[in-house]
Amino acid sequence: MKGRYKVSASGIAAGQVEHMLRQVTPGRYDAYEALLRALATPSAGQVWMLLWHGQAGSPDAQYGNMEVDGHGYAPCVTSAQELSASGWNRSYEVVDGVDVARTLYPDQFGLWLNPHAPGGGVGIPWLDLRRIATGLERQPAGPLRLSEPGIEIPQFYALLAQNAHRTPAVRTLRRAWVQPALGAPYLAVGLDVYDTSPVAVDSVRAMMQQSIGAVPDGLPVSTVAMSDEYDPVAMWMRAQARPFYDREAHAAPAQAPALGYGYPPAHGGY
């Protein structure tokens, strides 16, 4: 993993990250979410990335890495004072949290804050770095509890499958019940499509709009692109959820050719 960003002139805005970091304790998902918001704030969310190789801003700059419970993380510190306290004697670079999140998450690497601190610091898994990189409000707060939906809404599923059959871009539909760490649970509909052109995307959006009226009042529904290899809900549905609509399975089977090229079958012999 290369460090691709130049060193900032100062890190005076790091105090917010450190303040939020001190609030994080096991089970305090609200405090953890506040830490993510601080990291996602441009300039205020700066971190000091520890470089295992190369100098800040050089093409060969490479972040350090550490493994925790089988998952990879890049270590960092949250201020010049923490850098001094860590005893790190190699190079470093100061990077906005959003930028380092964009660098790390595609390789499924997380970010570990202040690993030298008492208690070992705090790790940000790569799925949460993806949320920082793409917008915290666009993705549910983890850890997620995922399961088959228990709520019975056959009218919605039937109407959605009917409208999907009329929408050639749709290959399959899946579903999951998502319970975020913070916020209300909701029904997720996984959309697997043949075509992602603007016209096809508009047709799928219209399919959902035509179907959503059959959802009971107060039940939140969200859609998930099954092609998104980084989305945890799509990952779960690919592994665990059978489609409730499958265009290819619904296709009419080919008819067997008639015996005797159209003549009636012979009954017995002479």
C-alpha positions, 0 to 999 in steps of 0.5 A: 500500500503506497502513501500517495499524499503530501504532508500537510503543513500542520496538524492543529485540527487533530484534537477532535479525533483525539477527543472522540477517540478517548470516548470510545469504549466497548459497546459505545457505538454512538461514541465510535460513530462520532469518531468516524465522523471526526475522521471523515471531516476534511482537515479536522480528520487528519492522522499521522500515517507511519511509513514502513518504507520511503519518505512522505510524498515519494512514489515508494512510500509504503504504510506500515501494516499490522494484523489483528484477529486475521485482519490487516490494518495500517497503523497511525497516530493522531497527533505530533505528540502521540507520534513522539510518545510512540517512539516511531523513528521512521518517516510518516505523513499527515493525511486526511482520514477520507483520503487514507480511507479511500486508499486502504478499503479497496485492499480490505485494510483497516486503520489502527489509531494509536496502537502504542497507547495504553489498551492498544488503541482503536481499530477501524475495520475496512468496512467502516473506512468504506463508509468514511470514503463514500459517505457515512450516511449512505451506509448503515452503521456496523456491526450489522446483524443480517438475517432472512426477513421475518416480516410477512409481506407477500403482496409486496414481494409478488408485485415486485417480482411481477414488475421485475419480470417486466423490467428486462434489466433485472436478473434476480432479486434477493432480500435481507433484514438488516439491523444496524448498530445504530438506527432502525432495522430495515428491509434490503432488496438486492438488485442483480442486473444485466445492464447498468446503462442510464436507461436500465438504471432508470427502469429499475428505479421505476420498478421499485417506485411502482412496487413500494406502495405495497409496503406497509406504512412505517417499514423502511426499504432500501436497495443494494446493488449485488454487483458491489463487492464491498457492500456487507449486505450484498456480500451476505445476500450473495452467500446466504440468500436465495433469490425470490425472483430469478428471471432465468429460472422463470423462463419457460422451458423449451418444448420437446419436439413432437414424436414422429414429426407431428404424426400421432404415436403408434399404439401397439403393432400389427 
